[in-house]
Amino acid sequence: MSKVETMSFDEKSAILLKSYALEDAGDIEGAKRLKRSVPMPPYLAKVMKEKMGIDYLIKGGWNLSEAEAEFGADWLSR
């Protein structure tokens, strides 16, 4: 099993700051896409899977890399 690269707090913060700038410029969709590129915390991904369903997570374009690292690559299908 290979080690999963995690995004640092500073990297996550920089992306979120860029997304706020996009919102201020009126690019709401671009801001949403950028925010979804930040890995969703595993605990939140688990709750979202239970409450919103697998399709919501997949179709939403969420970055689930941290959840996959914690729960395994097949966690969505289990």
C-alpha positions in Angstrom: 0.0 0.0 0.0 1.4 3.4 -0.9 1.5 6.4 1.4 -1.2 8.9 0.5 -0.1 12.5 0.2 -2.1 14.7 2.5 -2.7 18.4 2.0 -1.2 20.6 4.6 -3.3 23.1 6.6 -1.5 26.0 4.8 -2.3 24.4 1.4 -6.0 24.0 2.3 -6.1 27.6 3.6 -4.6 29.0 0.4 -7.2 27.2 -1.7 -10.0 28.4 0.5 -8.7 32.0 0.3 -8.6 31.7 -3.5 -12.2 30.4 -3.5 -13.3 33.5 -1.5 -11.7 35.7 -4.1 -13.6 33.9 -6.8 -16.8 34.4 -4.9 -16.0 38.1 -4.5 -15.4 38.3 -8.3 -18.8 36.7 -8.9 -17.6 33.2 -9.9 -19.7 31.2 -7.5 -19.4 27.9 -9.5 -15.6 28.3 -9.7 -15.5 28.9 -6.0 -17.5 25.8 -5.3 -15.3 23.6 -7.5 -12.2 25.0 -5.8 -13.6 24.3 -2.3 -14.4 20.8 -3.3 -10.8 20.2 -4.3 -9.8 20.4 -0.6 -10.0 16.9 0.9 -13.2 16.3 2.9 -12.3 15.3 6.5 -12.9 11.5 6.9 -15.5 11.9 9.7 -17.5 14.3 7.5 -17.3 12.0 4.5 -18.6 9.1 6.5 -21.6 11.2 7.8 -22.2 12.5 4.3 -22.2 9.0 2.9 -24.8 7.9 5.5 -27.0 10.9 5.2 -26.7 12.0 1.6 -25.7 8.8 -0.1 -22.9 7.6 -2.3 -24.2 9.3 -5.5 -24.1 12.7 -3.8 -20.4 12.3 -3.0 -19.4 10.9 -6.4 -21.5 13.3 -8.5 -20.5 16.3 -6.3 -16.9 16.0 -7.2 -15.7 16.0 -3.6 -12.1 15.2 -2.9 -12.3 12.1 -0.8 -8.6 11.2 -0.7 -8.3 11.5 3.1 -11.4 9.3 3.7 -10.0 6.7 1.3 -6.7 6.8 3.1 -8.4 6.3 6.5 -11.2 3.9 5.5 -9.7 2.1 2.4 -10.1 2.6 -1.3 -13.4 0.7 -1.4 -15.1 2.5 1.5 -17.8 4.0 -0.6 -19.0 0.7 -1.9 -19.1 -1.0 1.5 
